[in-house]
Amino acid sequence: MQFVTVHEAKTHLSEIIARVERGEEITIKRGRDPVVRLIAIKDRGRRRPGALKGQIVIKPGAFDPLTPDQQALWEKKD
């Protein structure tokens, strides 16, 4: 864990954020007292190929054409 002062954090905020995004954990100290711990929010909503592999099952026939009755339900207007 790395420590920086409030002054260093204000002066080098972009650099500190980049370090945290790379996985470092940084604590900001006011004087000698630690006051804030910075950690990355995992994934940040990024898409990862294969993240749902094995969790989604598509049943046989899922992409078969609709029957006339099913099609009528989709086209029905209220």
N, CA, C and O atoms as a Tinker XYZ file with bonds, in Angstrom:
   312  protein
     1  N      0.858000   -1.174000    0.000000    73     2
     2  CA     0.000000    0.000000    0.000000    64     1     3
     3  C      0.901000    1.233000    0.000000    63     2     4     5
     4  O      1.860000    1.326000    0.767000    81     3
     5  N      0.575000    2.157000   -0.862000    73     3     6
     6  CA     1.336000    3.394000   -0.973000    64     5     7
     7  C      0.624000    4.522000   -0.223000    63     6     8     9
     8  O     -0.604000    4.526000   -0.127000    81     7
     9  N      1.384000    5.466000    0.303000    73     7    10
    10  CA     0.826000    6.617000    0.999000    64     9    11
    11  C      1.208000    7.888000    0.257000    63    10    12    13
    12  O      2.336000    8.028000   -0.214000    81    11
    13  N      0.256000    8.815000    0.157000    73    11    14
    14  CA     0.529000   10.143000   -0.383000    64    13    15
    15  C     -0.140000   11.161000    0.522000    63    14    16    17
    16  O     -1.116000   10.854000    1.208000    81    15
    17  N      0.388000   12.367000    0.520000    73    15    18
    18  CA    -0.220000   13.432000    1.316000    64    17    19
    19  C     -1.363000   14.060000    0.530000    63    18    20    21
    20  O     -1.490000   13.842000   -0.675000    81    19
    21  N     -2.179000   14.827000    1.204000    73    19    22
    22  CA    -3.278000   15.523000    0.532000    64    21    23
    23  C     -2.714000   16.439000   -0.549000    63    22    24    25
    24  O     -3.269000   16.519000   -1.645000    81    23
    25  N     -1.631000   17.121000   -0.254000    73    23    26
    26  CA    -1.010000   18.018000   -1.233000    64    25    27
    27  C     -0.572000   17.240000   -2.483000    63    26    28    29
    28  O     -0.836000   17.670000   -3.606000    81    27
    29  N      0.096000   16.101000   -2.286000    73    27    30
    30  CA     0.517000   15.285000   -3.422000    64    29    31
    31  C     -0.695000   14.796000   -4.225000    63    30    32    33
    32  O     -0.661000   14.774000   -5.455000    81    31
    33  N     -1.755000   14.410000   -3.528000    73    31    34
    34  CA    -2.954000   13.925000   -4.200000    64    33    35
    35  C     -3.569000   15.021000   -5.061000    63    34    36    37
    36  O     -3.994000   14.762000   -6.187000    81    35
    37  N     -3.619000   16.246000   -4.538000    73    35    38
    38  CA    -4.195000   17.340000   -5.313000    64    37    39
    39  C     -3.316000   17.689000   -6.512000    63    38    40    41
    40  O     -3.824000   18.017000   -7.584000    81    39
    41  N     -2.012000   17.620000   -6.331000    73    39    42
    42  CA    -1.082000   17.997000   -7.389000    64    41    43
    43  C     -1.004000   16.944000   -8.493000    63    42    44    45
    44  O     -0.862000   17.290000   -9.665000    81    43
    45  N     -1.094000   15.657000   -8.130000    73    43    46
    46  CA    -0.877000   14.565000   -9.081000    64    45    47
    47  C     -2.090000   13.637000   -9.189000    63    46    48    49
    48  O     -1.930000   12.425000   -9.336000    81    47
    49  N     -3.290000   14.195000   -9.117000    73    47    50
    50  CA    -4.496000   13.378000   -9.072000    64    49    51
    51  C     -4.619000   12.437000  -10.270000    63    50    52    53
    52  O     -4.923000   11.259000  -10.085000    81    51
    53  N     -4.397000   12.915000  -11.470000    73    51    54
    54  CA    -4.535000   12.061000  -12.659000    64    53    55
    55  C     -3.576000   10.879000  -12.599000    63    54    56    57
    56  O     -3.955000    9.751000  -12.915000    81    55
    57  N     -2.349000   11.134000  -12.198000    73    55    58
    58  CA    -1.351000   10.066000  -12.087000    64    57    59
    59  C     -1.751000    9.054000  -11.009000    63    58    60    61
    60  O     -1.592000    7.849000  -11.203000    81    59
    61  N     -2.260000    9.531000   -9.891000    73    59    62
    62  CA    -2.677000    8.649000   -8.804000    64    61    63
    63  C     -3.860000    7.789000   -9.243000    63    62    64    65
    64  O     -3.904000    6.597000   -8.940000    81    63
    65  N     -4.809000    8.380000   -9.949000    73    63    66
    66  CA    -5.954000    7.608000  -10.445000    64    65    67
    67  C     -5.485000    6.519000  -11.398000    63    66    68    69
    68  O     -5.974000    5.392000  -11.333000    81    67
    69  N     -4.551000    6.835000  -12.275000    73    67    70
    70  CA    -4.024000    5.838000  -13.219000    64    69    71
    71  C     -3.363000    4.689000  -12.459000    63    70    72    73
    72  O     -3.524000    3.528000  -12.834000    81    71
    73  N     -2.626000    4.999000  -11.403000    73    71    74
    74  CA    -1.981000    3.952000  -10.605000    64    73    75
    75  C     -3.019000    3.050000   -9.943000    63    74    76    77
    76  O     -2.863000    1.829000   -9.907000    81    75
    77  N     -4.076000    3.664000   -9.422000    73    75    78
    78  CA    -5.136000    2.882000   -8.781000    64    77    79
    79  C     -5.824000    1.984000   -9.811000    63    78    80    81
    80  O     -6.138000    0.830000   -9.516000    81    79
    81  N     -6.057000    2.504000  -11.006000    73    79    82
    82  CA    -6.688000    1.706000  -12.066000    64    81    83
    83  C     -5.826000    0.512000  -12.452000    63    82    84    85
    84  O     -6.344000   -0.514000  -12.892000    81    83
    85  N     -4.509000    0.642000  -12.288000    73    83    86
    86  CA    -3.613000   -0.476000  -12.593000    64    85    87
    87  C     -3.545000   -1.478000  -11.445000    63    86    88    89
    88  O     -2.847000   -2.487000  -11.546000    81    87
    89  N     -4.260000   -1.211000  -10.360000    73    87    90
    90  CA    -4.338000   -2.188000   -9.284000    64    89    91
    91  C     -3.698000   -1.788000   -7.967000    63    90    92    93
    92  O     -3.816000   -2.523000   -6.987000    81    91
    93  N     -3.027000   -0.651000   -7.913000    73    91    94
    94  CA    -2.427000   -0.217000   -6.653000    64    93    95
    95  C     -3.510000    0.255000   -5.691000    63    94    96    97
    96  O     -4.575000    0.711000   -6.108000    81    95
    97  N     -3.227000    0.140000   -4.423000    73    95    98
    98  CA    -4.105000    0.693000   -3.393000    64    97    99
    99  C     -3.325000    1.846000   -2.761000    63    98   100   101
   100  O     -2.208000    1.660000   -2.280000    81    99
   101  N     -3.917000    3.018000   -2.767000    73    99   102
   102  CA    -3.219000    4.213000   -2.287000    64   101   103
   103  C     -4.016000    4.841000   -1.147000    63   102   104   105
   104  O     -5.236000    4.988000   -1.228000    81   103
   105  N     -3.307000    5.206000   -0.094000    73   103   106
   106  CA    -3.933000    5.856000    1.050000    64   105   107
   107  C     -3.479000    7.301000    1.094000    63   106   108   109
   108  O     -2.288000    7.590000    0.980000    81   107
   109  N     -4.429000    8.209000    1.260000    73   107   110
   110  CA    -4.125000    9.634000    1.384000    64   109   111
   111  C     -4.071000    9.973000    2.867000    63   110   112   113
   112  O     -4.966000    9.631000    3.640000    81   111
   113  N     -2.989000   10.659000    3.239000    73   111   114
   114  CA    -2.800000   11.017000    4.639000    64   113   115
   115  C     -2.899000   12.524000    4.819000    63   114   116   117
   116  O     -2.439000   13.298000    3.979000    81   115
   117  N     -3.502000   12.923000    5.921000    73   115   118
   118  CA    -3.502000   14.327000    6.332000    64   117   119
   119  C     -2.534000   14.383000    7.506000    63   118   120   121
   120  O     -2.822000   13.898000    8.600000    81   119
   121  N     -1.386000   14.984000    7.248000    73   119   122
   122  CA    -0.333000   14.934000    8.259000    64   121   123
   123  C      0.161000   13.500000    8.373000    63   122   124   125
   124  O      0.604000   12.908000    7.388000    81   123
   125  N      0.083000   12.944000    9.577000    73   123   126
   126  CA     0.497000   11.554000    9.774000    64   125   127
   127  C     -0.677000   10.589000    9.780000    63   126   128   129
   128  O     -0.490000    9.372000    9.806000    81   127
   129  N     -1.885000   11.133000    9.755000    73   127   130
   130  CA    -3.074000   10.299000    9.885000    64   129   131
   131  C     -3.645000    9.907000    8.520000    63   130   132   133
   132  O     -3.932000   10.782000    7.704000    81   131
   133  N     -3.814000    8.602000    8.258000    73   131   134
   134  CA    -4.476000    8.186000    7.027000    64   133   135
   135  C     -5.956000    8.551000    7.086000    63   134   136   137
   136  O     -6.621000    8.309000    8.093000    81   135
   137  N     -6.471000    9.139000    5.996000    73   135   138
   138  CA    -7.872000    9.576000    5.999000    64   137   139
   139  C     -8.698000    8.952000    4.880000    63   138   140   141
   140  O     -9.911000    8.803000    5.028000    81   139
   141  N     -8.071000    8.584000    3.765000    73   139   142
   142  CA    -8.816000    8.041000    2.627000    64   141   143
   143  C     -7.993000    6.928000    1.989000    63   142   144   145
   144  O     -6.779000    7.047000    1.823000    81   143
   145  N     -8.695000    5.822000    1.628000    73   143   146
   146  CA    -8.043000    4.738000    0.894000    64   145   147
   147  C     -8.672000    4.669000   -0.489000    63   146   148   149
   148  O     -9.892000    4.562000   -0.617000    81   147
   149  N     -7.844000    4.730000   -1.517000    73   147   150
   150  CA    -8.328000    4.680000   -2.900000    64   149   151
   151  C     -8.130000    3.272000   -3.453000    63   150   152   153
   152  O     -7.022000    2.736000   -3.434000    81   151
   153  N     -9.211000    2.685000   -3.943000    73   151   154
   154  CA    -9.150000    1.387000   -4.604000    64   153   155
   155  C     -9.972000    1.489000   -5.882000    63   154   156   157
   156  O    -10.898000    2.294000   -5.977000    81   155
   157  N     -9.623000    0.672000   -6.852000    73   155   158
   158  CA   -10.330000    0.706000   -8.133000    64   157   159
   159  C    -11.681000    0.019000   -8.007000    63   158   160   161
   160  O    -11.824000   -0.958000   -7.271000    81   159
   161  N    -12.664000    0.532000   -8.723000    73   159   162
   162  CA   -13.954000   -0.133000   -8.843000    64   161   163
   163  C    -13.772000   -1.190000   -9.918000    63   162   164   165
   164  O    -13.415000   -0.876000  -11.053000    81   163
   165  N    -14.013000   -2.425000   -9.562000    73   163   166
   166  CA   -13.746000   -3.522000  -10.495000    64   165   167
   167  C    -14.589000   -3.403000  -11.754000    63   166   168   169
   168  O    -15.778000   -3.087000  -11.709000    81   167
   169  N    -13.942000   -3.665000  -12.869000    73   167   170
   170  CA   -14.534000   -3.751000  -14.206000    64   169   171
   171  C    -15.022000   -2.431000  -14.786000    63   170   172   173
   172  O    -14.913000   -2.223000  -15.994000    81   171
   173  N    -15.553000   -1.537000  -13.967000    73   171   174
   174  CA   -16.044000   -0.251000  -14.468000    64   173   175
   175  C    -16.978000   -0.408000  -15.649000    63   174   176   177
   176  O    -17.042000    0.465000  -16.514000    81   175
   177  N    -17.706000   -1.516000  -15.692000    73   175   178
   178  CA   -18.665000   -1.708000  -16.767000    64   177   179
   179  C    -18.057000   -2.123000  -18.079000    63   178   180   181
   180  O    -18.743000   -2.129000  -19.102000    81   179
   181  N    -16.796000   -2.468000  -18.078000    73   179   182
   182  CA   -16.162000   -2.900000  -19.327000    64   181   183
   183  C    -16.679000   -4.264000  -19.721000    63   182   184   185
   184  O    -16.953000   -5.107000  -18.867000    81   183
   185  N    -16.809000   -4.475000  -21.010000    73   183   186
   186  CA   -17.258000   -5.766000  -21.521000    64   185   187
   187  C    -16.048000   -6.682000  -21.628000    63   186   188   189
   188  O    -14.988000   -6.288000  -22.116000    81   187
   189  N    -16.230000   -7.903000  -21.165000    73   187   190
   190  CA   -15.164000   -8.898000  -21.254000    64   189   191
   191  C    -15.675000  -10.085000  -22.053000    63   190   192   193
   192  O    -16.620000  -10.752000  -21.631000    81   191
   193  N    -15.065000  -10.357000  -23.200000    73   191   194
   194  CA   -15.508000  -11.497000  -23.996000    64   193   195
   195  C    -15.442000  -12.787000  -23.180000    63   194   196   197
   196  O    -14.453000  -13.050000  -22.495000    81   195
   197  N    -16.490000  -13.576000  -23.260000    73   195   198
   198  CA   -16.524000  -14.851000  -22.565000    64   197   199
   199  C    -16.908000  -14.770000  -21.101000    63   198   200   201
   200  O    -16.882000  -15.791000  -20.414000    81   199
   201  N    -17.264000  -13.595000  -20.594000    73   199   202
   202  CA   -17.576000  -13.441000  -19.173000    64   201   203
   203  C    -18.793000  -14.268000  -18.757000    63   202   204   205
   204  O    -18.884000  -14.678000  -17.600000    81   203
   205  N    -19.719000  -14.517000  -19.667000    73   203   206
   206  CA   -20.923000  -15.280000  -19.334000    64   205   207
   207  C    -20.898000  -16.701000  -19.896000    63   206   208   209
   208  O    -21.927000  -17.377000  -19.928000    81   207
   209  N    -19.733000  -17.148000  -20.335000    73   207   210
   210  CA   -19.634000  -18.481000  -20.927000    64   209   211
   211  C    -20.117000  -19.535000  -19.930000    63   210   212   213
   212  O    -19.686000  -19.564000  -18.777000    81   211
   213  N    -21.015000  -20.392000  -20.394000    73   211   214
   214  CA   -21.537000  -21.450000  -19.559000    64   213   215
   215  C    -22.694000  -21.034000  -18.671000    63   214   216   217
   216  O    -23.280000  -21.879000  -17.995000    81   215
   217  N    -23.039000  -19.749000  -18.654000    73   215   218
   218  CA   -24.119000  -19.261000  -17.810000    64   217   219
   219  C    -25.415000  -19.042000  -18.586000    63   218   220   221
   220  O    -26.487000  -18.929000  -17.990000    81   219
   221  N    -25.321000  -18.983000  -19.897000    73   219   222
   222  CA   -26.495000  -18.760000  -20.733000    64   221   223
   223  C    -26.706000  -19.996000  -21.594000    63   222   224   225
   224  O    -25.787000  -20.456000  -22.271000    81   223
   225  N    -27.905000  -20.523000  -21.565000    73   223   226
   226  CA   -28.226000  -21.708000  -22.353000    64   225   227
   227  C    -29.328000  -21.335000  -23.343000    63   226   228   229
   228  O    -30.380000  -20.829000  -22.951000    81   227
   229  N    -29.083000  -21.585000  -24.613000    73   227   230
   230  CA   -30.090000  -21.336000  -25.644000    64   229   231
   231  C    -30.670000  -22.688000  -26.032000    63   230   232   233
   232  O    -29.967000  -23.566000  -26.532000    81   231
   233  N    -31.949000  -22.831000  -25.795000    73   231   234
   234  CA   -32.615000  -24.110000  -26.033000    64   233   235
   235  C    -32.787000  -24.352000  -27.525000    63   234   236   237
   236  O    -32.932000  -23.410000  -28.304000    81   235
   237  N    -32.769000  -25.639000  -27.923000    73   235   238
   238  CA   -33.017000  -25.955000  -29.332000    64   237   239
   239  C    -34.372000  -25.404000  -29.764000    63   238   240   241
   240  O    -35.347000  -25.485000  -29.016000    81   239
   241  N    -34.429000  -24.857000  -30.940000    73   239   242
   242  CA   -35.675000  -24.313000  -31.465000    64   241   243
   243  C    -35.907000  -22.854000  -31.095000    63   242   244   245
   244  O    -36.916000  -22.267000  -31.486000    81   243
   245  N    -34.990000  -22.272000  -30.354000    73   243   246
   246  CA   -35.177000  -20.882000  -29.914000    64   245   247
   247  C    -35.265000  -19.911000  -31.093000    63   246   248   249
   248  O    -35.914000  -18.870000  -30.995000    81   247
   249  N    -34.621000  -20.248000  -32.189000    73   247   250
   250  CA   -34.614000  -19.350000  -33.341000    64   249   251
   251  C    -35.464000  -19.854000  -34.494000    63   250   252   253
   252  O    -35.360000  -19.365000  -35.619000    81   251
   253  N    -36.303000  -20.833000  -34.204000    73   251   254
   254  CA   -37.232000  -21.319000  -35.233000    64   253   255
   255  C    -38.240000  -20.214000  -35.568000    63   254   256   257
   256  O    -38.528000  -19.360000  -34.729000    81   255
   257  N    -38.768000  -20.231000  -36.777000    73   255   258
   258  CA   -39.778000  -19.230000  -37.146000    64   257   259
   259  C    -41.004000  -19.333000  -36.235000    63   258   260   261
   260  O    -41.317000  -20.405000  -35.716000    81   259
   261  N    -41.685000  -18.215000  -36.053000    73   259   262
   262  CA   -42.900000  -18.197000  -35.241000    64   261   263
   263  C    -44.038000  -18.900000  -35.975000    63   262   264   265
   264  O    -44.117000  -18.887000  -37.203000    81   263
   265  N    -44.908000  -19.509000  -35.190000    73   263   266
   266  CA   -46.116000  -20.084000  -35.782000    64   265   267
   267  C    -47.048000  -18.932000  -36.143000    63   266   268   269
   268  O    -46.862000  -17.824000  -35.639000    81   267
   269  N    -48.044000  -19.155000  -37.000000    73   267   270
   270  CA   -48.977000  -18.075000  -37.337000    64   269   271
   271  C    -49.665000  -17.490000  -36.095000    63   270   272   273
   272  O    -49.890000  -16.281000  -36.030000    81   271
   273  N    -50.000000  -18.334000  -35.110000    73   271   274
   274  CA   -50.635000  -17.826000  -33.885000    64   273   275
   275  C    -49.687000  -16.913000  -33.097000    63   274   276   277
   276  O    -50.103000  -15.868000  -32.597000    81   275
   277  N    -48.416000  -17.310000  -32.990000    73   275   278
   278  CA   -47.435000  -16.496000  -32.284000    64   277   279
   279  C    -47.218000  -15.167000  -33.013000    63   278   280   281
   280  O    -47.134000  -14.110000  -32.388000    81   279
   281  N    -47.131000  -15.239000  -34.330000    73   279   282
   282  CA   -46.942000  -14.023000  -35.133000    64   281   283
   283  C    -48.105000  -13.061000  -34.929000    63   282   284   285
   284  O    -47.907000  -11.850000  -34.830000    81   283
   285  N    -49.304000  -13.596000  -34.867000    73   283   286
   286  CA   -50.491000  -12.753000  -34.659000    64   285   287
   287  C    -50.432000  -12.054000  -33.311000    63   286   288   289
   288  O    -50.830000  -10.895000  -33.194000    81   287
   289  N    -49.937000  -12.752000  -32.289000    73   287   290
   290  CA   -49.808000  -12.121000  -30.973000    64   289   291
   291  C    -48.826000  -10.951000  -31.002000    63   290   292   293
   292  O    -49.063000   -9.922000  -30.370000    81   291
   293  N    -47.717000  -11.112000  -31.742000    73   291   294
   294  CA   -46.744000  -10.033000  -31.842000    64   293   295
   295  C    -47.299000   -8.833000  -32.602000    63   294   296   297
   296  O    -46.973000   -7.687000  -32.289000    81   295
   297  N    -48.114000   -9.094000  -33.572000    73   295   298
   298  CA   -48.635000   -8.016000  -34.418000    64   297   299
   299  C    -49.909000   -7.412000  -33.867000    63   298   300   301
   300  O    -50.410000   -6.422000  -34.399000    81   299
   301  N    -50.436000   -7.996000  -32.812000    73   299   302
   302  CA   -51.699000   -7.525000  -32.225000    64   301   303
   303  C    -51.510000   -6.115000  -31.690000    63   302   304   305
   304  O    -50.533000   -5.825000  -30.999000    81   303
   305  N    -52.460000   -5.238000  -32.019000    73   303   306
   306  CA   -52.440000   -3.864000  -31.533000    64   305   307
   307  C    -53.567000   -3.685000  -30.529000    63   306   308   309
   308  O    -54.681000   -4.164000  -30.741000    81   307
   309  N    -53.274000   -2.999000  -29.444000    73   307   310
   310  CA   -54.286000   -2.765000  -28.415000    64   309   311
   311  C    -55.081000   -1.519000  -28.684000    63   310   312
   312  O    -55.975000   -1.178000  -27.910000    81   311
